[in-house]
């Protein structure tokens, strides 16, 4: 019998049992070596995709919220665009501590729930959120809060693991004390995300999906996983969307 793609992924790509941690605990552990991950395919793809989306707008003199900021992977490029302010939000104090070591003057908030109750309405011009959305269980509640803290001319840039990959059993894994661990994810389909934001007067300016292709083959070669590469070449692994509110002037 020829295995289905779904069964193949589960058997060959994600077959090893992995202990799953909630995002707060996982990233507190992962923060110890998060910034030292050479050859991490998803981080490299996110770097390129986020940069491409960010280049479509201007954040100069704007107030930026980075939700799921982690250790501030994208902060240098954002700060080079001369925003009037950049604030980091994350569930992990460990990640925020790492960010503060790199950017001592950084303004940060630890996320305790999805409501952002301590943040005033219309506080920010732009929200950026990379590799974060799938960690949020109640996405509608969170996105409604994002819309509340954005100005009426606000914009949002999101990148994340593609829900198709997560739906087929994909996991974000890392090693801690020589043990393989995974971060808990929730599958949020792109149409759901876009519908919630559309109801809050956002429109899509740019949208991209990145699929496994020849340029990524060397990542699989390094992991002795060429059969996985051959099987899933063309499969979407990451997406990005850039949205503006309808009353945001062009």
Secondary structure, DSSP 8 states (H G I E B T S, - for coil): ----HHHHIIIIIS-S--EEE-HHHHHHHHTTTTT--TT-HHHHHHHHHHHHHHTTS--TT-EEEEET-TTTTTHHHHHTT--SEEEEEES-HHHHHHHHHHSTT-EEEE--SSS-TTS-TT-EEEEEEES-GGG-SSHHHHHHHHHHHEEEEEEEEEEEE-HHHHHTT--EEEEETTEEEEE------HHHHHHHHHTTTEEEEEEEEEE--GGGHHHHHHTT-HHHHHHHTT-EEEEEEEEEETTS--
